[in-house]
Amino acid sequence: MNATEISEYSPDVIVVGAGNAALCAALSARAEGARVLMLEAASFEERGGNSRFTGGAFRFAFNGVDDLMQVCPSMRDDDLSNVDFGTYTEAQFFDDMFELTEYRTDPELCEILVRNSLETAKWVAGHGVKLQPGLGRQAYQVDGKFKFWGGLALHIWGGGEELLKALYAAADRAGIAIAYSTPAESLIRKDGRVCGIVAAHHGQRIEIPAGAVVLACGGFESNPEMRARYLGVGWDMAKVRGTRFNMGAGLRMALEAGAQPHGNWSGCHAVAWDVNAPPFGDLSVGDQFQKHNYPYGILVNARGDRYIDEGRNFHSHTYARYGGEILKQPGMFAWQIFDSKVSHLLRSEYRIPRVTKAQSDTLEGLAEQLDGVDPKSFLETVRAFNAACRTDIPFDPNVRDGRHTDGLAIDKTNWANPLDTPPYHAYHVTTGITFTFGGLKVSNAGQVENQYGQPMPGLYAAGEMVGGLFFNNYASGTGLMSGATFGRLAGYGAAQEARA
């Protein structure tokens, strides 16, 4: 679309953004009969926001295989005799949200997320998104049987690329218009309500009136100034896992209009990320710079010391918090250390060509290859760790097995295997930020509230811009589900208001 076409489109609903949450909002609004225009800051080639980089974990409540088959009908043709999916009930989902946020999650928003998660998964699948069992990611084969450990039985087939391909195709079938290279700059307000967007298209300023606006254009993770201001010292140095376009513009324009900030503005989702990854996400690699299998090894810093309990929980419950811990270490890096006993458990991200890796048949040889690490201290750390492992307790990667260490300054709680079987291999990582937790206060209808708790007529939000769900930590797969759930909600509300 050119500037003239954009300015003359006359949408009922404008959706700012073009990732998972924005597309779900647009499809939901269109289903209610609204004429929808999406504004994407990126070009067509870079469209999709952070959703483009996701591995595809999708968390929703289910009571058994029958629920999973409603989301993934192709499972009916699979031989599932060697797979134990278990259950992930709404109660389990609530427990995870409460535990990981230390009971700070907004109870009303959390209830919307959990109670609607299964129906949202069906709705997304109904728009052509394909899912598949997450074998090898959330379940390992032990004694010939795969056993899932909770919450992530199904992953989106093909990750973010295929998710977006399906949703863009659905948007095209629905007749939803998308203007690329058109960042939103400010909200148009009249008589106390939001009634459009001021945007820029290749430098040309455009005013676009509309009945309602949905902001779904991400947090401020791509903006180093805002990261330093809100997250703290050093966060401007973090690498960005995903898009370079999430500069906090949607949050800024909403706050300038009087919206209420909500949630953990000093918190974010950040993971272990290859130390030599580029400053922003690389679409040719996707999410494969991440390194999530640290529970089966140890983490050491520049001093050669372990600095955290690697086996506190499954990676899906610790990875989004432990990434930020790397930034606190000397030099803002760490090394993940493994031996050959667990090599078969490591995911594909450890085997990409662009991986920063060291390997040796001896621990002494490995120590000399760990760039920036005190080799003498490292060897002392490994020897002490090996001696402290309770090898009388069986190792089982599918459960929190209680195989721990005794007597260390920081004991490992589960999966404590001595590093004693060569070859030894190590991976150099730093902090990669995924998205920020601080956002806007929204009502149970997805409508943005002002500083005094009153709904702002004509303004809705979804995705990363919804504040209050996550504090300090995060369970993998919840972001895509949150984006889809609150996207549907905001799109529906915006269409209803625009019609009225």
N, C-alpha and C positions, 0 to 999 in steps of 0.2 A: 504494500500500500504506500502511496506517496502522501505528502502532507495534505494535499487538497482532499484526497479520498478519506483520510483519517478525520479531518475536521468536519466533513460533511456526512459522516457515517450515521450519526444520530442514534447511538446505542441507548438501550434502557439501562444496561449495567456495564460498567467498566471494571475489568479485572486487571490489576497491576501485577505483573509477573507472568511467567509462563512455565513454571515447574509443576511438580505433582499437585501441590495444594491449589495453585492457580487454575490448573486445568480441571481439577475436580470441582472447583467453584464455578467455573465457566459452564461445564457440562450440567451441573445442578441447576444453575440459573436458566440455561437454555431449555431444560426439561420443563420448566415452569412457564415457558413461552416468551422469555425475555430475549430481546435482541442484544447480543453480547459482543463487546470489543475487548480484546486483550492487548495490553501494552507491554512489550518486552524490551528492556534496555539493551540486551545483547543482539547481535546479528543473528540471522537464520542459522549460520554455521555454529554459533556458540550458544544457541538457545537452550533453555531447560533448567537453568540455575543449578543448585546443588543436587537436584534429583538426577541430573545427568551422570553424576559420579558415584551414586550409591551402589552398594553391592547387592541390594534387593531384599534385605531382611524385612519381614513384614509380620509384626506381632499382633495377634488377635486371640480372643478367648475361644476355646472349643472344648466340647465335652467328650470327644472321641472321634473315631475315623469317619463316622457318618457326616459330622460337621465339616471335616476337611474335604470330603468328596463333593460337598456342595460348592466349595470354593474352587476345587481342582477336580472336575469331573473325570479327567483322563486317568486319575488314580484307580478308577474302577477296573481298568484293563491291566493294572500292574499286579505283579506277584508281591504281596505284602506280608507273606508268611514269616519273613525274617526281620520284620520291622515292628518295633514297639513304639507307637507314637505317644502313648500315655494320654494325659489330658492337660489342658491348661484352662482351668475354669476362670470365671470372672473373679472369684475369690483369690485365686493365685495371682491373677493380673493385679488386682488391688494390692495384695501383699507386696509384690515386687515394686509397685509404684511408691508405696508407703516406705518400704525399707530403703530404697535407693535415694529417695528425696528426704529421708529422715523426717517423714510425716509433714513436710512443708508443701507438698503439692496441693494446689487449689482443689478442695474436695468436690465442688460442683463441676469444674472442668474435667477433673479426673473421672468422675462418674459418667459424664457424657462420652469420654474417650473409651472407657472400658465397656460400658453397656452397649455401645453401638459398634464395637469393633468387628464382630462377626458379620453383621449386616453390611458394614462398610466393605469388608473383604469380598463379600458376594457381589456387591455393587460394582466394585472396581473390576472384578473378574468379568462381570457382565458387560463391561466396556472393552473387552478384548485383551485385558492384561492376563498373561499366562503365568501360572505358578507351578512349582514343583517341590517335592520333598527335599529338605536341606541336608541330605546325607553327606557326611564328611565335613560338614560345617557345624552342625548342631547335634550330630549323632555319629559315634564311631562304632565300628564293628568289633564286638567282643564276643568270643565263643560262637561266632557265626551269626550274631544277631545285632542289629542296630537298635540302640535305645536313645530316644530323645530326652533331653534334660530340661525342657520346659520353655514354652512361649514362642518358639520359632520353628515349628514343624514344616512350614512352607516358606519358600523364598520365591521372589519374582524371577521367573526364567529370563536369563539374559541381563539381569541387573537393571540399572538406571536407563541404559540405552533402549532396551526393549520395553520397559515401562512407559517411557515417553513416546516411543514409536506408536504404541497402542493407543495412548491417550490423545496424541495429536491426530491420529487417524479418526478417532471417535469425534474429536472436535471438528475436523473437516467434514465428516458425514453430517454433523449437526448444523453446519453452516455458521460456525463461530469464526469471526474475523480476528486475525492477529497482525498487529503492527510491530515490526522488528526495528531495532536501532531507534527506539522511541522511548527514552526514559521519562518517567513521570517526575515532575519537579515540584508541584504544589497542588493542594486541594482547592477547588472552587467552592466557596461557601456563600449562601444567600439566605437571609432571614433565618439564621440559626441552623441551616441544614447543609450537608455536603451535596453538591449538585453537579460535580464534574471534576475534571483534571486539567491542569496545565502541564503539557508535555513538550518535549523537544524532539524534532525529527530532523536529523542531519543538521543540527544547529538552528533550525527554524522553529520558533515558538508557536504552539498550537493550543487553543482552548477547546476542550471537548466537553460539552454538557452531557449529563446523564441523570437518570432517576436515582441511581445508587452506585457506590464504588466499593469494591472489595480490594483491600490491600493484601497481597500475597507475594511480596517481592523480597522475602528473606530478612535476616538480621544484619549485623554490622561486622561479621567475621572477616570481610575482605578489606576493611578500613583500618589501617594500622593506628591512626590517630584515635579513633573511637575504642579500639582494643586497649590501648595504653590508658585511656581515660577511665574506662569502666572496668576492665579486667585487671589492670594493674601493671606494675613495672615489669618490663621484659616481654609482655605479650605482643608488642609491636614487632618483635623478632620472630614470632612463630610463623611457620609455613601454613599456607591455606590449602586444605585438602581439595576444595572444589572451585566453584566459579569465582572469577575476579569481579563480578558485577554486584555482589551483595554488600553495598557500601553504606547501608543503613538509611537510605533515602526515604523509604516508606515510613520508618519509625520517626525520622526527623519531621516529615511533613505532617504526620498525625499529631505528634507532640506540639508542634507549632500551632495546630488547630485546637489544642486544648485537651487532647486525649490523655488518659491516665496511664502512666507507666506501671507495669506489673511484673512481678517475678524476680528472678535471680540475675540482676543486671551485672553482677560481678562474676557470674559463672558461665561456663560454656562446655560444649562437647568437644573434647580434644583427645587425640589418639597417638600411639607410637607410629611414627612416619619416617620413611627412609631419610637419612641425614642429607643425602645428595639429591633429593627430589627438588623440582623447580619451586619458585615462590608460590605459585598457584597450581591448581589441578591441571593435569595433562590428559586430554581426552584419549590419547593413544594408549594410555596406561590405566585410566579410570581410577578405581580405588585400590589398585594393587601395590601402591607404595606403603600401605598399612601393614603392620606386623602384630597380629593378634594372638599368637600362640605362646606368649610368655608364661602362662601358668605351668607349662611343662618344662621350663628351664629356670634360669635365674637372670636377674637384671643387675648390672653393675654400673657405677658411675665412674667419673674420671679418677677418683681416689681408689678405685678397685673395690669399693664397698657395695654390698647390697643395701638398698635404701627403702624397700617396700616389701610387703608380703605378696609375692607373685601368685600364691595359691589361695588367696582369700575367698575367691568365688570363681565361677565360670567367667571367661573373658567377656561374655556379653553383658555381665553385670559390673565389670570393673574397667573395661578398656577406655570408656569415655571420660573417666576420672583420672586414670593412671597416665594418660597422655600429658596432662597438665603438670604432673609431678616431674616429668623429665625437664621441663623448663626451669624448675627450681634447682637442678643439679649443676655442679660446676661445668661451665662450658655449654650448658643447655643441651646435653646429649647423654645417651646411655648405650650400652651394648646388651643385647639379648644373647644368652649363652645356652647351647644345647649339646647333648651328645647323641650318638647314633641310635640309642634305644628309642628315642621319640621322633626320629626323622620322618617316619611314615605318618605321624599325626599332624605335621605342619602343612598348612594350606598352600595353595598355589602361589600366593603372594611372596613366599620365600624362595620361589624358583624362577622369578622373572629375570630377563637379561639385565635389567637396570636395577640390580640389588647391590647394596654395599655390604659385602660379606667377607669374613675371614674364616679360614679352615686349617686345621693341623691335626696330625696323628698324636700329638702330645699337648698337654695343657701348657707346658713351658713354651712350646712353639706358638700356640695360640696367643699366649700372653704378649709375645713380642709383636704380634700383628694387630692388637687392639689399639688403634690410633687414639692417643690422648689419655690412655689409662696407665696408672702406676702398675707395672707388671709384678713386682714383688708383693704388693698389697693384694692384687688380684689372686695370685696363687694361694696366699694365706686365706683369703675369703673362700675359695673353692675347697681347700682342704678342710676348713672348719665346717663348711656346709656339708660336705660328703660324710664327715664323721658324725654329724648330728642327725642324719636321715634315719627315720624309723623303718628300716627295710623289712621288718617283720610284719608290717601292715601291707596287704596287697594293693597294687597300683591299679586304678580303674579310671580311665579318662571320662567315662559317662556319668559318674557320680562324684560328689564331693567325698573323696575316699578316705579322708582323715589320715592319710600317709603324710606325716608332718616331721618337722625337726624339733629337737629339744635342746635348750640351753643357749641359743643364739640371741644376739641383741634384737634381731628381728627374725622371729621364727616363721617358717613357711607352713601354712595351715593344711594344705592338701597337695597331692601330686609331687611330693618331695622325693625325687629320684637322685641318687648320687651321680655326679658327672664322672663316669669311670669307663665309658665304652667309646673308643675312638671310631671314626674321626669326630673331632669336636668342631662345632661350627658356631659362628657368632654373627650378629646383624646389628649394624650401626644405625641408631634411630634418634630422632629429635621429636619435637612436638608439632603435630599437624592439627590445626583447628578446623572443626567441621561446621558448627553453628553456635550462635550465642543464645543463652537461655532467657535473657531479659526481653520483654515485649510489651504489648498493650493489654489492658484489661478489657476483656470482652464478656458480654452477657451470655446467658445460656442459649441465646439465638445467634451467637456469633457477631453481635453488633458491638462496635467499639463504644466504650463508656468514657465520659469526660472525667475531669479531675474530681468531680463531686459525686461520681457514681451514677450519673444519668446517661441513658443511651444517647449517642450522637446520631441524629437522623441522617440517613443516607450513607453511613460509613460502617463497613464490616472488615474483619481481618481473619486471616487463616495462615496455617503453616508456621514457620519460625517466628512470625510476628505475634503469635498468641503467647502472652506471658503467663507464668504461674504454674505450668505443668511440671517443669524440671528444675531441680535445685541440686547443685554440686555433683550430681551423677545422673545416669541415664541408662535405660535398658535398650539394647540394640533392637532395631525394628520398630521402635515406638514413634520415631519421627515420621516415617512414611505413613503410618496409620493415623497419627495426629493430623498430618497434612490433609489426608483424604477425608477424615471425619469432619474436621472443622472447615475444610473447603466445601464439602457438601452442604454443611449447615449455613455457612456464610452466603453461598450462592443462592440457596433457597430463600433466605431472609431478604437478600438484596433484590431478588426478582419480585417477591411479594410486595416489598416497599415501593419498588419502581412502578409496579402495576397500580398500586394505590395512589 
